[in-house]
Amino acid sequence: MVVEAIAAAAEKGGKALKRVLLMIPKGAEVFETAAFFDVLGWASAEGSEPIDVVTAGLRDVVTCTFGLRVLPDILIDDIRVEDFDALALPGGFEEHGFYDDAFSDKVGRLIRAFNGEEKPIASICVGALPIAHSGVLKRRCATTYHLGGSTRRRQLADYDVDVLDRQVVHDGNIITSTSPATAVDVALALLEELTDSANAKKIRGLMGFKPQ
């Protein structure tokens, strides 16, 4: 019902409803997942145009880090890429099974499909690794988690990726970042890609974050 209400409001306002697919693999980092959902929710409520966030998973119940369980709106087998304007992908913990889902063939195909349509793909922290695993970051610039001896950065480089020492990296349609601390910045960067810089700046301010 919420989706229908937003769509009706968008039609009344003369603007097409933007839809973001928020992929939640098993073991996804809770804070990073929430940052996408919350920032884009604020944007839909207070921004220049509505944005619908649709959560997706590989199973009916997804267990995130530290045991939080999520009921996805849609299962990966039912996703139609043409129904969405962007893909959002949080990182996660290996010990909570993140890579079991994130490195799966199904997630890889989904990432390649969004990239093939040149739609924005935004990831946080080690969310860059399944994007690289899919093959779409080969010979492109990206970054990922930088602490813990830079193990994840070396892993990213093994995919023939040019790893940059920056908090957030944009390369064409793909956004990658270093850690959970960048979660809000990545979500706002995705918002800017979907709308404009003035709208992203407005939402940043309304949520109480300092200007960049």
GUGURO-322684 format. One record per residue: x, y, z of N, C-alpha, C, O in turn; residue in three letters. Coordinates in steps of 0.05 Angstrom, whole numbers, padded with zeros to 5 digits, always signed. Layout:
<tigus>
XYZXYZXYZXYZALA...
</tigus>
This chain:
<tigus>
+00016-00024+00000+00000+00000+00000+00017+00025+00000+00010+00045-00013MET+00040+00024+00014+00057+00048+00015+00068+00054-00013+00068+00078-00021VAL+00076+00033-00028+00086+00038-00055+00065+00050-00072+00071+00068-00088VAL+00040+00040-00070+00018+00051-00087+00013+00080-00080+00007+00096-00098GLU+00014+00086-00054+00009+00114-00046+00030+00133-00056+00023+00155-00065ALA+00055+00125-00055+00077+00142-00065+00074+00145-00095+00078+00167-00106ILE+00067+00123-00109+00064+00125-00138+00042+00144-00146+00044+00159-00165ALA+00020+00143-00131-00003+00160-00136+00005+00189-00132-00003+00207-00148ALA+00020+00195-00110+00028+00222-00105+00047+00232-00127+00046+00255-00135ALA+00065+00214-00136+00084+00222-00157+00069+00228-00183+00075+00248-00196ALA+00049+00212-00189+00033+00217-00214+00018+00243-00212+00017+00258-00231GLU+00007+00249-00189-00007+00273-00184+00011+00297-00187+00003+00318-00198LYS+00036+00294-00178+00055+00316-00179+00069+00318-00206+00085+00336-00210GLY+00063+00299-00224+00074+00301-00251+00103+00291-00253+00116+00296-00273GLY+00112+00276-00233+00140+00266-00233+00139+00235-00232+00123+00223-00218LYS+00157+00223-00248+00159+00194-00248+00171+00185-00222+00189+00197-00211ALA+00160+00163-00211+00171+00152-00186+00198+00139-00191+00200+00121-00208LEU+00218+00147-00176+00244+00134-00177+00244+00111-00158+00233+00112-00136LYS+00256+00089-00168+00256+00064-00151+00285+00054-00148+00299+00051-00168ARG+00292+00049-00124+00319+00038-00118+00316+00010-00107+00301+00005-00088VAL+00331-00008-00118+00332-00036-00108+00354-00038-00087+00378-00034-00093LEU+00347-00043-00062+00366-00046-00040+00371-00076-00036+00354-00090-00023LEU+00393-00086-00047+00399-00114-00044+00411-00120-00017+00431-00108-00009MET+00399-00139-00002+00408-00145+00025+00417-00174+00026+00401-00192+00030ILE+00443-00180+00022+00453-00207+00025+00453-00216+00054+00452-00199+00072PRO+00454-00241+00058+00458-00252+00085+00484-00239+00097+00504-00236+00083LYS+00483-00232+00123+00506-00220+00136+00511-00191+00129+00532-00180+00134GLY+00491-00177+00116+00494-00149+00109+00498-00133+00135+00486-00138+00155ALA+00514-00112+00133+00519-00094+00155+00494-00077+00160+00485-00063+00142GLU+00484-00077+00184+00459-00065+00191+00460-00035+00186+00441-00023+00174VAL+00480-00021+00196+00482+00008+00194+00483+00017+00165+00470+00036+00157PHE+00498+00002+00148+00500+00009+00120+00474+00005+00105+00466+00021+00088GLU+00460-00017+00112+00434-00022+00100+00414+00000+00108+00399+00011+00091THR+00414+00007+00133+00396+00028+00143+00401+00055+00132+00383+00071+00127ALA+00427+00061+00126+00434+00088+00115+00420+00092+00088+00409+00113+00084ALA+00421+00072+00071+00408+00074+00045+00378+00079+00049+00366+00097+00038PHE+00366+00062+00066+00337+00063+00070+00328+00089+00082+00308+00101+00074PHE+00343+00099+00102+00335+00123+00116+00339+00148+00100+00321+00165+00098ASP+00363+00151+00088+00368+00175+00072+00348+00177+00049+00337+00199+00044VAL+00344+00155+00035+00325+00156+00012+00296+00159+00022+00279+00170+00008LEU+00290+00150+00046+00264+00155+00058+00260+00184+00064+00238+00195+00058GLY+00280+00197+00076+00279+00226+00081+00275+00241+00054+00259+00259+00053TRP+00289+00232+00034+00287+00245+00008+00259+00243-00003+00249+00262-00015ALA+00247+00220+00000+00220+00216-00010+00200+00233+00005+00181+00244-00007SER+00204+00237+00031+00185+00252+00048+00190+00282+00045+00171+00297+00046ALA+00215+00290+00043+00221+00319+00045+00235+00330+00020+00240+00355+00019GLU+00242+00313+00001+00258+00323-00022+00241+00332-00045+00217+00336-00043GLY+00255+00335-00068+00242+00346-00091+00224+00327-00106+00208+00335-00122SER+00228+00301-00101+00212+00281-00115+00212+00255-00099+00231+00250-00084GLU+00191+00238-00102+00190+00213-00086+00209+00192-00096+00215+00190-00120PRO+00219+00176-00078+00237+00154-00084+00227+00130-00068+00224+00131-00044ILE+00223+00108-00082+00214+00083-00070+00238+00065-00067+00252+00059-00086ASP+00242+00055-00043+00264+00036-00038+00251+00008-00034+00235+00004-00017VAL+00260-00010-00051+00250-00038-00050+00272-00056-00041+00293-00058-00054VAL+00268-00070-00019+00288-00088-00008+00286-00115-00022+00265-00124-00029THR+00310-00127-00027+00311-00153-00041+00330-00172-00027+00349-00163-00014ALA+00324-00197-00029+00341-00218-00017+00340-00243-00032+00325-00246-00051GLY+00357-00262-00024+00358-00288-00037+00339-00308-00023+00335-00331-00033LEU+00326-00300-00001+00308-00317+00014+00287-00300+00028+00290-00276+00029ARG+00267-00314+00038+00244-00299+00050+00252-00284+00075+00241-00262+00080ASP+00271-00294+00090+00281-00280+00114+00311-00278+00112+00324-00299+00109VAL+00322-00254+00113+00350-00250+00111+00361-00243+00139+00351-00224+00152VAL+00381-00257+00149+00393-00251+00174+00418-00235+00169+00437-00244+00157THR+00417-00210+00179+00440-00191+00176+00460-00196+00198+00459-00215+00213CYS+00480-00178+00199+00500-00179+00220+00486-00177+00248+00466-00164+00251THR+00498-00191+00266+00489-00190+00294+00461-00200+00299+00449-00196+00320PHE+00450-00214+00278+00424-00228+00282+00399-00214+00274+00377-00225+00276GLY+00401-00189+00265+00377-00174+00256+00365-00188+00232+00379-00194+00212LEU+00339-00194+00233+00326-00207+00211+00309-00188+00195+00295-00171+00206ARG+00310-00190+00168+00295-00173+00150+00278-00189+00132+00286-00211+00122VAL+00254-00180+00127+00236-00193+00108+00236-00177+00082+00224-00156+00080LEU+00251-00186+00062+00253-00170+00037+00226-00167+00023+00208-00184+00025PRO+00224-00144+00009+00200-00139-00007+00198-00158-00031+00176-00165-00040ASP+00221-00166-00042+00221-00182-00066+00245-00201-00065+00266-00195-00054ILE+00241-00224-00077+00263-00243-00080+00278-00239-00106+00267-00229-00125LEU+00303-00246-00105+00321-00239-00128+00311-00251-00154+00315-00239-00175ILE+00298-00275-00153+00289-00287-00178+00266-00272-00191+00260-00276-00215ASP+00253-00254-00176+00229-00240-00186+00236-00211-00194+00218-00196-00202ASP+00262-00204-00193+00270-00176-00199+00270-00172-00229+00281-00188-00244ILE+00258-00150-00238+00260-00140-00265+00276-00114-00265+00267-00094-00254ARG+00300-00115-00276+00318-00092-00275+00305-00067-00287+00311-00045-00278VAL+00289-00071-00307+00276-00048-00320+00257-00033-00301+00248-00011-00307GLU+00249-00045-00279+00231-00033-00260+00246-00014-00240+00233-00001-00224ASP+00272-00013-00242+00288+00002-00222+00307+00022-00236+00316+00018-00258PHE+00313+00043-00221+00331+00064-00230+00359+00061-00220+00378+00073-00231ASP+00363+00046-00198+00389+00043-00186+00390+00019-00168+00370+00008-00160ALA+00415+00010-00163+00420-00013-00144+00437-00003-00121+00457+00010-00125LEU+00429-00010-00097+00444-00003-00073+00453-00029-00060+00438-00048-00057ALA+00478-00029-00051+00490-00054-00040+00507-00048-00015+00529-00037-00018LEU+00497-00054+00008+00514-00051+00032+00535-00072+00033+00534-00093+00019PRO+00555-00068+00050+00575-00088+00056+00565-00107+00078+00542-00106+00086GLY+00584-00124+00088+00576-00142+00109+00599-00157+00121+00622-00151+00114GLY+00593-00175+00138+00614-00190+00153+00617-00218+00142+00597-00233+00139PHE+00641-00226+00137+00647-00253+00128+00637-00274+00147+00625-00294+00139GLU+00642-00269+00173+00634-00288+00194+00604-00291+00197+00594-00310+00209GLU+00589-00273+00185+00560-00275+00185+00549-00284+00158+00525-00283+00154HIS+00567-00293+00141+00558-00305+00116+00554-00286+00092+00541-00294+00073GLY+00564-00262+00094+00560-00242+00073+00567-00252+00046+00552-00249+00027PHE+00591-00263+00043+00600-00271+00017+00586-00295+00005+00587-00300-00019TYR+00573-00311+00022+00557-00334+00012+00536-00324-00007+00532-00336-00029ASP+00523-00302+00000+00502-00290-00018+00515-00271-00038+00509-00272-00061ASP+00532-00253-00028+00542-00231-00044+00558-00240-00068+00558-00227-00089ALA+00572-00263-00065+00588-00274-00087+00573-00295-00103+00585-00309-00120PHE+00547-00297-00099+00531-00318-00113+00528-00310-00142+00530-00286-00150SER+00522-00329-00159+00517-00324-00187+00494-00306-00191+00494-00289-00209ASP+00473-00309-00175+00449-00292-00178+00455-00263-00173+00446-00246-00188LYS+00470-00257-00152+00477-00229-00147+00495-00218-00168+00493-00195-00177VAL+00514-00234-00177+00532-00226-00199+00517-00219-00224+00523-00199-00237GLY+00497-00235-00232+00481-00230-00255+00465-00204-00252+00462-00188-00271ARG+00455-00199-00228+00440-00175-00222+00457-00150-00225+00449-00131-00238LEU+00481-00151-00214+00500-00128-00217+00506-00123-00246+00506-00100-00255ILE+00512-00144-00261+00519-00141-00289+00496-00129-00305+00499-00114-00324ARG+00471-00137-00297+00448-00127-00311+00444-00097-00307+00439-00082-00325ALA+00447-00088-00282+00445-00059-00276+00468-00044-00290+00463-00022-00301PHE+00492-00055-00290+00514-00042-00303+00510-00041-00333+00517-00021-00346ASN+00499-00062-00344+00494-00063-00373+00475-00041-00382+00476-00032-00405GLY+00457-00033-00364+00438-00011-00370+00449+00016-00361+00436+00036-00364GLU+00474+00016-00351+00488+00040-00341+00472+00054-00320+00472+00079-00317GLU+00458+00038-00303+00443+00049-00281+00462+00052-00257+00480+00036-00254LYS+00458+00072-00239+00475+00075-00216+00476+00050-00198+00455+00038-00193PRO+00500+00043-00190+00504+00022-00171+00521+00034-00148+00543+00042-00152ILE+00509+00035-00124+00522+00047-00101+00528+00026-00080+00510+00012-00072ALA+00553+00025-00071+00560+00005-00051+00575+00019-00028+00586+00041-00031SER+00574+00006-00005+00588+00016+00019+00608-00005+00028+00601-00029+00029ILE+00632+00003+00035+00652-00014+00048+00657-00039+00030+00664-00035+00006CYS+00655-00063+00041+00662-00086+00025+00640-00094+00005+00642-00114-00009VAL+00619-00077+00003+00600-00080-00018+00613-00077-00046+00602-00086-00066GLY+00637-00065-00046+00652-00063-00071+00661-00090-00081+00665-00094-00105ALA+00665-00109-00063+00677-00135-00071+00658-00152-00088+00667-00163-00108LEU+00632-00154-00081+00615-00169-00100+00612-00155-00127+00608-00168-00147PRO+00614-00128-00127+00613-00114-00153+00638-00122-00169+00635-00128-00193ILE+00661-00122-00156+00685-00131-00170+00684-00160-00178+00692-00168-00200ALA+00673-00177-00161+00670-00205-00166+00653-00210-00191+00657-00230-00205HIS+00634-00193-00196+00616-00196-00219+00631-00190-00245+00621-00197-00267SER+00654-00176-00243+00669-00170-00267+00667-00142-00278+00681-00134-00296GLY+00648-00126-00267+00642-00100-00279+00662-00078-00270+00662-00056-00281VAL+00679-00084-00250+00699-00064-00241+00727-00068-00254+00746-00054-00247LEU+00729-00088-00271+00755-00093-00283+00766-00069-00298+00752-00057-00315LYS+00791-00061-00291+00805-00038-00302+00790-00012-00297+00791+00007-00313ARG+00775-00011-00275+00762+00014-00266+00772+00021-00238+00786+00006-00225ARG+00765+00045-00229+00774+00055-00203+00752+00050-00182+00728+00052-00187CYS+00762+00042-00158+00743+00037-00136+00759+00037-00110+00784+00040-00110ALA+00745+00034-00088+00757+00031-00062+00740+00012-00045+00718+00004-00053THR+00751+00004-00022+00736-00013-00003+00748-00010+00024+00765+00008+00029THR+00740-00027+00043+00749-00025+00071+00779-00023+00073+00794-00039+00061TYR+00789-00003+00088+00817+00004+00088+00832-00004+00113+00856-00002+00115HIS+00818-00014+00133+00830-00021+00159+00836-00051+00160+00832-00065+00140LEU+00845-00060+00182+00851-00089+00184+00874-00098+00167+00873-00121+00156GLY+00894-00081+00163+00917-00089+00146+00912-00087+00117+00927-00098+00101GLY+00890-00073+00109+00883-00069+00080+00879-00096+00065+00882-00097+00041SER+00871-00116+00080+00865-00142+00067+00845-00140+00045+00848-00151+00023THR+00823-00125+00051+00802-00123+00031+00810-00107+00007+00801-00112-00016ARG+00827-00088+00011+00837-00072-00012+00855-00090-00030+00854-00087-00055ARG+00871-00107-00019+00887-00125-00035+00868-00145-00050+00873-00151-00073ARG+00847-00153-00037+00828-00171-00049+00815-00157-00073+00811-00169-00094GLN+00808-00132-00069+00796-00116-00091+00815-00113-00114+00807-00115-00138LEU+00840-00108-00108+00861-00104-00129+00864-00130-00146+00871-00129-00169ALA+00860-00153-00133+00863-00179-00147+00843-00182-00169+00846-00199-00187ASP+00821-00166-00169+00802-00166-00190+00809-00147-00213+00792-00140-00229TYR+00834-00139-00214+00844-00120-00235+00830-00093-00232+00822-00081-00252ASP+00827-00084-00207+00814-00058-00201+00836-00039-00193+00854-00047-00178VAL+00834-00014-00201+00853+00007-00193+00842+00018-00166+00823+00034-00166ASP+00854+00009-00144+00844+00016-00117+00855+00043-00109+00879+00047-00108VAL+00837+00062-00103+00844+00089-00096+00842+00093-00066+00824+00082-00053LEU+00860+00109-00054+00859+00114-00025+00841+00139-00021+00851+00161-00014ASP+00815+00135-00024+00796+00156-00020+00772+00145-00005+00767+00121-00005ARG+00758+00163+00009+00735+00155+00025+00712+00145+00007+00700+00124+00012GLN+00707+00159-00015+00686+00152-00034+00697+00155-00062+00710+00175-00068VAL+00692+00135-00079+00703+00136-00107+00679+00133-00126+00663+00115-00123VAL+00678+00151-00145+00658+00149-00167+00673+00141-00192+00693+00154-00199HIS+00665+00120-00206+00675+00114-00232+00651+00108-00250+00640+00086-00249ASP+00644+00127-00267+00621+00124-00283+00596+00121-00266+00590+00138-00250GLY+00582+00099-00270+00557+00094-00256+00560+00080-00229+00541+00074-00215ASN+00585+00074-00221+00590+00059-00197+00603+00075-00175+00622+00090-00179ILE+00591+00073-00151+00601+00087-00127+00611+00066-00107+00596+00046-00101ILE+00636+00069-00097+00646+00051-00076+00657+00068-00053+00662+00092-00057THR+00661+00056-00030+00671+00071-00007+00687+00054+00012+00689+00030+00008SER+00697+00066+00033+00716+00053+00050+00705+00038+00075+00715+00016+00081THR+00685+00049+00088+00677+00038+00114+00649+00046+00121+00637+00062+00107SER+00637+00035+00143+00611+00044+00151+00609+00074+00156+00587+00085+00153PRO+00631+00087+00162+00631+00116+00167+00623+00131+00142+00615+00155+00145ALA+00625+00119+00119+00618+00133+00094+00589+00127+00085+00580+00137+00064THR+00574+00112+00101+00548+00103+00093+00529+00125+00084+00516+00124+00063ALA+00527+00146+00101+00509+00168+00094+00518+00183+00070+00502+00191+00053VAL+00544+00187+00067+00555+00201+00044+00549+00186+00018+00542+00198-00002ASP+00551+00159+00019+00545+00143-00005+00515+00145-00011+00508+00149-00035VAL+00498+00143+00009+00469+00145+00004+00462+00172-00008+00445+00174-00025ALA+00474+00193+00002+00469+00220-00008+00480+00223-00037+00469+00237-00053LEU+00503+00210-00042+00514+00211-00069+00495+00197-00089+00492+00206-00111ALA+00483+00175-00080+00464+00161-00097+00439+00179-00101+00429+00180-00123LEU+00431+00192-00080+00408+00211-00082+00414+00232-00103+00397+00240-00119LEU+00439+00243-00102+00446+00264-00121+00446+00253-00150+00438+00267-00168GLU+00455+00228-00153+00454+00215-00180+00425+00213-00190+00420+00216-00214GLU+00407+00207-00172+00379+00202-00180+00364+00228-00184+00345+00229-00199LEU+00372+00249-00169+00357+00275-00171+00377+00297-00179+00382+00301-00203THR+00387+00312-00159+00407+00333-00165+00421+00341-00140+00413+00332-00118ASP+00442+00357-00142+00459+00364-00119+00443+00381-00099+00448+00379-00075SER+00426+00398-00109+00410+00415-00090+00393+00398-00072+00390+00404-00048ALA+00380+00378-00083+00363+00360-00068+00379+00345-00047+00371+00342-00024ASN+00402+00334-00055+00419+00319-00036+00429+00338-00014+00430+00329+00009ALA+00436+00362-00021+00445+00381-00001+00423+00388+00019+00427+00390+00043LYS+00398+00391+00009+00375+00396+00026+00371+00374+00046+00367+00379+00070LYS+00372+00349+00036+00367+00326+00054+00389+00323+00074+00385+00317+00098ILE+00414+00328+00066+00437+00327+00084+00432+00347+00107+00436+00340+00131ARG+00423+00371+00101+00418+00391+00121+00395+00384+00139+00396+00387+00164GLY+00373+00374+00127+00349+00367+00143+00355+00345+00163+00343+00343+00184LEU+00374+00327+00155+00381+00305+00173+00402+00312+00193+00409+00296+00210MET+00412+00337+00191+00430+00347+00211+00459+00342+00207+00476+00345+00225GLY+00466+00332+00183+00494+00327+00176+00508+00352+00166+00495+00369+00153PHE+00533+00355+00173+00548+00379+00164+00551+00379+00134+00554+00358+00122LYS+00551+00403+00122+00557+00405+00093+00584+00394+00087+00603+00396+00103PRO+00587+00383+00063+00613+00373+00054+00631+00396+00047+00654+00392+00039GLN
</tigus>
